[in-house]
């Protein structure tokens, strides 16, 4: 259940683009055609799926305070968390270089269409944001870290795919001149972000009734206890009257 909740929450509720507006540079620049958006989105999913679990291991066993205890008790006091940014970015840059080599080898046309934005995945704030969110939210296990990386990538992929499909169709629409280009793209992105905010009720809709049921149960038990106390008091009074 925890994996399913994290998966859907990362895609729809905490979407990298629509909730935190990370990776907007690539999102706006490479979303003119669906084919290039699909290629970049797949690359982002792969990089997040690999780097988030790797950075989780780095955080758990090297970076956080007391993480080096596996080397010996004398290392338990070390805190290397100040190296988080450097090591996280190094891991991301390594994976991006691998993706760039693979795409150039097997799909030169996609490599040429993505241009500079493929190597720029290394400095894409959505990629680094995935690792930093993983660290700040204290994800408990490697499996959850992998789940979070994949689902965050899928959320970013859906965002760029949706805007690319809309931008392809909107070319044939009569958009007012001042809004053509990035203007209408920003407006559509804002509207989609509002739409994605509505998914927030999926995981929070059942909380309030549960709290209300708990409160009502507690109130009923208090009333029963008061009734029992009153009955005991009346019985004591009756017994005292009889003895008198």
N, C-alpha and C positions, 0 to 999 in steps of 0.2 A: 504493500500500500504506500509506503514511503517513497519508493522508486516511482510509482505512477503519479503521485502527487507532485514530486519534484519535476518530473518530465513535463507534465502539462502546465505547471506553474511557470517553468522557465521559457516555454514556447509562447504562451498566450498572455500571462499576467506580467512577468518580469522580462518581456521581450527586449532584447538589446537595443533595438532601434526605437520602438514605440514607447517604451517605458523609461529608458535611460538615455536615449538619443546618442548611442555610441556607434562609431563606424560610419558616420554620416558622409564623410568625404567619398569613400568608395561607393556608398549607397547611392549618392546623387550622380557620381561620374560614370558608373558602369551600368546604370539601369536604363539605358536608352534602348537596348535590345534584350529580348528574353534569353537568347542563346548565350550572350556574354554574362548575363545575370546568373543563369544556371551554373555556368562554369565557375564563376567567382564564389557563388554560394556554396557549391560543393567543396571548393578549396577551403573555405572558411570552416565548414563542418569538420573536414578532416583535421585541420590544424587545431581547432578547439578540442576535438575528441582525443588528440594525442597530447597536447600541451597541458591541459587542465589536470589529467591524472599524473603526468610527470611532475608538474609543479606541486601537486598534492604530496607526492612522495618526498620532494625536496623540502617542503614546509614541515612535514611530520618528522623527518629523520635527520634534517640538517639545520634548518633555519630557526624554528621557534625555540623559545627558552626551554632548556632541558632536553632538547631533541637529540643531543649527542651522547645521552646516557648509555646508549648501546656500545659506545667505545670504551666506557669505563666510568666509574663514579666520579673521577676527578674532572670529567668533562660535563657533568650535570649542570653546572652553573653557567655554562656558555650560552649566550644569546646572539645569534647571527641574523636576526630578523631584519637588520639594516641592509642586508644583502639581497633582500627579496626582489626588488626591482631589477637588479643587475642579472641575477640568475634566471628570473622568469623571462626576461627579454632575450637572454642568451638561448634558452630552450626554444622560445618562439621563433627566433631567427634561424635556428638550425632546422626546424621543421618546415619553415617557409622555403628555405633553400632546397630542401628535398622535394617539396611540392613543385617548385619552379622547374627543377630538373625533369621531373616526371611529365609535367604538362608540355614542356618544350619538346620532349622526346616523342610523345604519343599524340599530341594535338597541336601542331605548330600554328594552325589557324587561330585556335583559341588563345594560344600564347601571344600571338601578335595583336589580337583584338583586345585582350586585357591590358597589354602594354605595361606601363610603369606601375599599375595598380596591383599586379600580382606580387612583385617583390615588396611593395608597400604594405602587404598584409602583416609584415614583421612589425610595423609601427602602427598598425590599426588598433585604435583604442578599444575596440570590441574584443579583440583577442586578448590583450592584456587585462581588460576588464573582467573577462571570464575567470582568469586565474586569481585576480584580486578579490572578486566577489566570493570565489570559492574559499579563499583564506579568511575573509572577514566574517562569512556566515558559518565558519567552522564546520564544514561538511565532514561527517564522521568517518566515512570509509572510502576506500579506493573505488568501489563499485558505484557509490553515489557521486563521486567526483567524475567518473567516466560518464555517468548518466547526465550530470549537469553540463559537461562539455558538449556532448552530442546534442542535447535538447536546446542549449543556447545557440549552437550552430544552426540547428533546424529553424529556430525562431528568426535568426538573422536571414537565413535563406528564404523563408516565406515572405519576409518583409521586402527584400530586394526583388524577388520574383513577382510579387503583387504590384509593386510600383512600376516595374519594367513592362508588365502586361498592360497596365493602365496608360503608360506613356506611349506605347506603340499605338494604342487605339485613339489617344487624345490628339494625335497629329492631324486627324481628319475632322476634329471638332473646331467650332468657331470660338476659340478662346480669345477674350479681349486682349488687345495688343500689350497693355502694361503687364499682364500676367503670364505672357507666353514664356516658356522655358522654365527656369527655376522657380518663378513665382507660383505658378499653378502646381508645381511639384511639391512645394512646401505646404500649400493649402491641402492638397490631397493627403500628404503625410500626416498632417495634423488631424484630419478627419478620420484617417485609419487608426491613429493613436487613440482617439476618443472611442472608436469602435472596440479596440482591443481592451480598453479599460473596463468595458462591460463584462469581460470574462472574469474580473475579480470576484464576482459574486458566486462563482462556481465552488470556491473553497471556503468562503466565509458565510454563505447563506444559512448554514445549519447551526451556526454557533449560538446565536441569540436564543432560539427555542430551547436548546439544551440547557443553557443557563437558567432560563425561566422555569423549566421543569425541575431543575435542582433546587431553585429557590422555593417553588411551591411545595416540594417534598419536605424541605426543611421546615417550612411554616406549618405544614400539617403535623409533623412530628412534635413541634413545640406546643401546638394546641392540644394534642393528645396527652402530653406530659402535664400540662396545666389542668386538664380535666381529671387526670389521675390524682394529682395533688389535692384538688378540691374535694374529690370523693373521699380520699383518706382523711382529710380534715373533718368532713361531715360525719364520717363513721366514728372518729375519736370523740366528737362532741356528743353523739348519741350514746356511746358507751359510758361517758362520764355522767350524763344525765341519768342513765339507768342505775349506775352504782350509787348515786346520791339518793 
